[in-house]
Amino acid sequence: MIGGKAKKKDTSAFTIRVGGVELHPSDEIEFLGVKFDSDFTTAPHNAYVVKAAKQRAALISRLAVHIPRGKYLRQLARGLMV
């Protein structure tokens, strides 16, 4: 129940069998490209986005040494950050 006073039960041993496949509880779920944790917050997704942005920014800074400033560098940066 969302917003209720029920306590979260221990689900570590909980499994469901669907079509011969065992399903186990997960700490995270991805829905429409957004990662949610068991408390239904987007903290895992936010961490993933920050990590990806840092990696792309580092790549742009390494490539910027070899690409002349201006149109081409701007186009590369826009392409990598979108």
Secondary structure by P-SEA (a helix, b strand, c coil): cccccccccccccbbbbcccbbbbbbcccccccccccccccaaaaaaaaaaaaaaaaaaaaaacccccccaaaaaaaaaaac
